[in-house]
Amino acid sequence: MLIGGGHAHLGVLADWVRRGGPEARTTLISPHRYTRYSGMIPGTVAGEYDDEHGRIDLVALAEQAGVELLLDRCATIDPEQRTITTGDGRSVSFDICSIDVGGVERAKGVLGMDPRIVDVRPIGSFLARLAEWQTSSPGVPGHIVVAGGGAGGVELAFALRRRFASGSSRITLVTGQDGLLDDLGRRTAVLARRELVRQDIPLIEEDLRIEHGAIVAGQQKLEPVDLIVASLGAAAPRWPKEGGLAVDDDGFIAVDRHQRSLSHPHILAAGDVAARQDRRVPHSGVHAVHTGAVLAANLRCLVAGTGGLRSYRPRPASLYLLSTRSGKAIASYGPFAAQGRWAGALKRWIDRRWVTSFAKLTDPV
Ligand SMILES: Cc1cc2nc3c(=O)[nH]c(=O)nc-3n(C[C@H](O)[C@H](O)[C@H](O)COP(=O)(O)OP(=O)(O)OC[C@H]3O[C@@H](n4cnc5c(N)ncnc54)[C@H](O)[C@@H]3O)c2cc1C
């Protein structure tokens, strides 16, 4: 059983279309027919892509891979009895299972409740929730605060600047005390800082909080604020821990180098919901995508009962391309970073090629 149609499971399905799947009836459980490719979300927010451009159709992909698709969500898991229950109350049993459900929202826990907050997670429904907010608050927003200094927050700040370029909207980026892009090299942060100044996006490297209903960062009151887009990283869903799977301190499923659960080796997990215990692997789409082929091979081995499980070995550095919109991007690789139109073109090419690779699998003509 595959739970969740995240970036890693897309790789599993693609691998099974190309190489053949395991000799076992397999079900994919996903609440949505489409998986949203996160790399293209800021481009859709900016209005550079149509809604359907950055999504992958699970119906077609699952069919080609010989996998049954159940449109539902996993609500609870019993790893001993090898069953899950779904949001619709169905009970589904499995022998071997792989979990790739991404992360859940953090903003409510960190900031509290405020109707102006739109959390980017769950990623699959972000664009729909942003559109809902826009319908309930028609017109051009006066002031948008983007919370989160990681790649997602930075790209969304540039995307919102572009989306509301013709109005008088102000965009403010609040990174938290960890600062701007602390996971990427110093040079990447220098280039991003310069571009934020150029695009007139104030940067506040303080924690955002809500005090008596008012939005505050450090000592600064930011009101009036119409919208807070929160990109604060992934929180773990509760059901894996509640079901008794071994998890790390933050509730993410603890896995080994084969992506196997430390407590239940017949269960694998990958992407943002998993936490490698033998080494640090950051939560990112790049790693989720690259684990796909490893998961696909290991699921084949587990079903066949053969040894030879593969390990996921992340490369020493990964290429990140942060679009600053208007055709440009910042390319970041370890300590190196550069900005230009060539990086923007490279990002668009990589993103489009990745999404169309699935379309080609399901519709080869
Ligand atoms: C705006 C933005 C831009 C980003 N850009 C980049 C980038 O350019 N490069 C990069 O490396 N990373 C990027 N990231 C990070 C990246 O999006 C995540 O690390 C990546 O999506 C994680 O993939 P995943 O497979 O873990 O899960 P996801 O892609 O989040 O997919 C999880 C899937 O599981 C489904 N699901 C959830 N709960 C359940 C359930 N209970 N039962 C069944 N199914 C369920 C969801 O509907 C979803 O389809 C970005 C993040 C954001 C917010």
The ligand as an SDF file (V2000), in Angstrom:
LIG
                    3D

 53 58  0  0  0  0  0  0  0  0999 V2000
    6.0570   27.3380   -1.9570 C   0  0  0  0  0  0  0  0  0  0  0  0
    7.0270   26.2120   -1.8180 C   0  0  0  0  0  0  0  0  0  0  0  0
    8.0090   26.0370   -2.7860 C   0  0  0  0  0  0  0  0  0  0  0  0
    8.9370   24.9960   -2.6470 C   0  0  0  0  0  0  0  0  0  0  0  0
    9.8760   24.8600   -3.6120 N   0  0  0  0  0  0  0  0  0  0  0  0
   10.7960   23.8940   -3.4840 C   0  0  0  0  0  0  0  0  0  0  0  0
   11.8190   23.7470   -4.4540 C   0  0  0  0  0  0  0  0  0  0  0  0
   11.8960   24.5120   -5.4310 O   0  0  0  0  0  0  0  0  0  0  0  0
   12.7450   22.7600   -4.2850 N   0  0  0  0  0  0  0  0  0  0  0  0
   12.6750   21.9020   -3.1970 C   0  0  0  0  0  0  0  0  0  0  0  0
   13.5250   21.0230   -3.0670 O   0  0  0  0  0  0  0  0  0  0  0  0
   11.6980   22.0070   -2.2700 N   0  0  0  0  0  0  0  0  0  0  0  0
   10.7660   22.9810   -2.3820 C   0  0  0  0  0  0  0  0  0  0  0  0
    9.7900   23.0870   -1.4350 N   0  0  0  0  0  0  0  0  0  0  0  0
    9.6810   22.0680   -0.3700 C   0  0  0  0  0  0  0  0  0  0  0  0
    8.8970   20.8810   -0.9330 C   0  0  0  0  0  0  0  0  0  0  0  0
    7.6500   21.3410   -1.3400 O   0  0  0  0  0  0  0  0  0  0  0  0
    8.6150   19.7680    0.0590 C   0  0  0  0  0  0  0  0  0  0  0  0
    9.7900   19.4090    0.7180 O   0  0  0  0  0  0  0  0  0  0  0  0
    8.0480   18.5590   -0.7420 C   0  0  0  0  0  0  0  0  0  0  0  0
    6.7990   18.8990   -1.3030 O   0  0  0  0  0  0  0  0  0  0  0  0
    7.8730   17.3640    0.1320 C   0  0  0  0  0  0  0  0  0  0  0  0
    7.3310   16.3430   -0.6500 O   0  0  0  0  0  0  0  0  0  0  0  0
    6.5690   15.1320    0.0190 P   0  0  0  0  0  0  0  0  0  0  0  0
    6.6580   14.0220   -0.9610 O   0  0  0  0  0  0  0  0  0  0  0  0
    7.0820   14.8950    1.3770 O   0  0  0  0  0  0  0  0  0  0  0  0
    5.0630   15.5840    0.2270 O   0  0  0  0  0  0  0  0  0  0  0  0
    4.0510   16.5140   -0.5450 P   0  0  0  0  0  0  0  0  0  0  0  0
    4.5740   16.9860   -1.8340 O   0  0  0  0  0  0  0  0  0  0  0  0
    3.6110   17.5290    0.4670 O   0  0  0  0  0  0  0  0  0  0  0  0
    2.8550   15.5300   -0.8820 O   0  0  0  0  0  0  0  0  0  0  0  0
    2.1450   14.8340    0.0980 C   0  0  0  0  0  0  0  0  0  0  0  0
    0.8970   14.2500   -0.4990 C   0  0  0  0  0  0  0  0  0  0  0  0
    0.2790   13.4210    0.4720 O   0  0  0  0  0  0  0  0  0  0  0  0
   -1.1140   13.7100    0.5440 C   0  0  0  0  0  0  0  0  0  0  0  0
   -1.5820   13.4350    1.9070 N   0  0  0  0  0  0  0  0  0  0  0  0
   -1.4650   14.2250    2.9940 C   0  0  0  0  0  0  0  0  0  0  0  0
   -2.0090   13.6320    4.0730 N   0  0  0  0  0  0  0  0  0  0  0  0
   -2.4550   12.4160    3.6540 C   0  0  0  0  0  0  0  0  0  0  0  0
   -3.1110   11.3460    4.3070 C   0  0  0  0  0  0  0  0  0  0  0  0
   -3.3940   11.3830    5.6150 N   0  0  0  0  0  0  0  0  0  0  0  0
   -3.4370   10.2430    3.5720 N   0  0  0  0  0  0  0  0  0  0  0  0
   -3.1280   10.1930    2.2490 C   0  0  0  0  0  0  0  0  0  0  0  0
   -2.5140   11.1810    1.5820 N   0  0  0  0  0  0  0  0  0  0  0  0
   -2.1880   12.2900    2.2760 C   0  0  0  0  0  0  0  0  0  0  0  0
   -1.2090   15.1670    0.1670 C   0  0  0  0  0  0  0  0  0  0  0  0
   -2.4980   15.4740   -0.3110 O   0  0  0  0  0  0  0  0  0  0  0  0
   -0.1250   15.2810   -0.9050 C   0  0  0  0  0  0  0  0  0  0  0  0
   -0.6390   14.9620   -2.1730 O   0  0  0  0  0  0  0  0  0  0  0  0
    8.8660   24.1200   -1.5400 C   0  0  0  0  0  0  0  0  0  0  0  0
    7.8760   24.2990   -0.5790 C   0  0  0  0  0  0  0  0  0  0  0  0
    6.9790   25.3290   -0.6980 C   0  0  0  0  0  0  0  0  0  0  0  0
    5.9270   25.5150    0.3640 C   0  0  0  0  0  0  0  0  0  0  0  0
  1  2  1  0
  2  3  1  0
  2 52  2  0
  3  4  2  0
  4  5  1  0
  4 50  1  0
  5  6  2  0
  6  7  1  0
  6 13  1  0
  7  8  2  0
  7  9  1  0
  9 10  1  0
 10 11  2  0
 10 12  1  0
 12 13  2  0
 13 14  1  0
 14 15  1  0
 14 50  1  0
 15 16  1  0
 16 17  1  0
 16 18  1  0
 18 19  1  0
 18 20  1  0
 20 21  1  0
 20 22  1  0
 22 23  1  0
 23 24  1  0
 24 25  2  0
 24 26  1  0
 24 27  1  0
 27 28  1  0
 28 29  2  0
 28 30  1  0
 28 31  1  0
 31 32  1  0
 32 33  1  0
 33 34  1  0
 33 48  1  0
 34 35  1  0
 35 36  1  0
 35 46  1  0
 36 37  1  0
 36 45  1  0
 37 38  2  0
 38 39  1  0
 39 40  1  0
 39 45  2  0
 40 41  1  0
 40 42  2  0
 42 43  1  0
 43 44  2  0
 44 45  1  0
 46 47  1  0
 46 48  1  0
 48 49  1  0
 50 51  2  0
 51 52  1  0
 52 53  1  0
M  END
$$$$
